[in-house]
Amino acid sequence: MQKFLIRGPTKGVKGFINVSGAKNSCLPLMAASILFKKNVILKNVPFVKDVFTMKNLLVSLGSKVKIDEKRKMMEIKNTKQHKLVVPYKLVSTMRAGVLTMGSLLGRYQRKSIFVAKGGGCSLGIRDINYHLAGFESLNAFNSLSNGYVKISSKSGLIGNIYKFPKVTVTGTENIIMASVLARGIHVVKNISIEPEVIDLINFLNNSGAKIKFIGKRSLKIIGIREFTNGTHKIIGDRIEAFSYLCVAVITKGEILVKNINPKFLDSEIKALKKLGCLIKLNKNSIYLKTKKKLRPINIKTSPFPGFATDNMPIILAVLSIVIGKSQIEENIFSNRFMAVPELLRMGANIKVKKNKATIIGQKSLKSADCISSDLRTTFSIILGALSANGETEISRIYHGLRGYYNLKNKLKKLGVRIKSTV
């Protein structure tokens, strides 16, 4: 099993990073390809582990998928009817597999869809009840048997009104994909407005869908008859961008992060400025230079445009070496502090009570053998290793490879002393 060995401390990184396409945008776009009767071409594809898992899932359902990693492109062809059972062995490793519910239901409305309940990172309760309630509003009903959700609509999907009790990204994406081919008009309220959701909406609208905002968090979707072909360039990955910005912060360096819309990170940029970073924004890039003395800050995660929960473990590692008391309140997932035990083993002073963490910053951390438990925890531990004296060994880095493309080489390019081993 592959491991990372990082020798610290790393001081004053300087350079630039080209951000890859957004993994959290690519996966729903790939799921949406099921709605199309012919070809879908995706550009700026991040060929991370999750993307290959979704590719295997689409192939198992009957799609033909051709990839060109050098050109960052993927072509998906649907030449025959899809299989309607989404297997557990593929969904269990990737939460985004549940997005095939909405696309399969939208395309094959009068047939029975069987989707295994999903997996992915262990971040606490991530139920799909809101997804299923949204499908019911469209006249599709479900039952659970042997770990599979069966969904069907005998008379087809019919537009209605549905309001999410709580903002959910995958729930919003699933209902959108189910609605675009429904009869009539479907109004969806209290939706997620994350950039990745907007990317999905733009892709579908550019392919013939009729999706319109009728409020900040409300959509009107007028069903169309079919989708044939589609082409789309995936947006830059805001989580990857923030991760590398924090490499510069924790090493007291400077970095230019390219291929990212700064508006995707408005709350995070404000937090970094409060921390004491000098930041300059361009249309498609972010420059950051770290001041010698950083200030403690307080952060609350919330749905976009708030501070992203995916970025919380990243800033947590940074705050562990900012002298003073910082606080983080996590309001999205119940088990988001998985990085804390590993950072504690490196000498951090962090106390967690319910959904709040109090961090007393230390001058530096110490090297240790660490184990990654989820995608963003991997990068959090890497950041800790950058400020630690000595060599840190990080096991189970496959979690990080699920979402960070070319991770080791990008870090090495910035001057990080990192190597992989088995």
Summary of the structure (lengths in Angstrom):
residues: 422
radius of gyration: 21.5
end to end distance: 5.2
largest distance: 65.1
contacts: 1558
relative contact order: 0.16
helix: 34%
strand: 30%
